[in-house]
């Protein structure tokens, strides 16, 4: 059986899953599987990809709003030197 690892789960979502697991007397893994299956079943096998607008909204809300934890400047991150070339 495949294994799925989730990183950077928002604290609020993690706590909701933890509470739900306790209420249903399931492990966190079992609760996550049931929650995923329920959500996918509710979609009714919908296989259409999300619209561009929906994807952009999700990116704005969930990704682009995250704090930047890397204090390096953009040139250091990208590897540019003072002449604009890669080091």
Phi, psi and omega in degrees: 000135181293157177247139178240127178248128178251127178248156175057041176290127179303142182306317182297318179295318179300315181294321178298318179294320180296316179295315180297319178298317180295319180296325181265003181055049178236162171287165177300320180297312179300318181294320179296318179296314180297318180296316178297315181297317179298315180296317180292321177296322180294334178286346177065036178073016180300122183246003178292134178292156179296152178289156181304317181298320179295319180294316178298318178298317179297317178299315179299316186285315191257334187247303185291345179271355180290146179291148176273119183264349180268117185270005177287155176280168187302320181297320178294320180295316182280343177089023178277147173263187184293346179264003179083010179257158177291140175280000000 
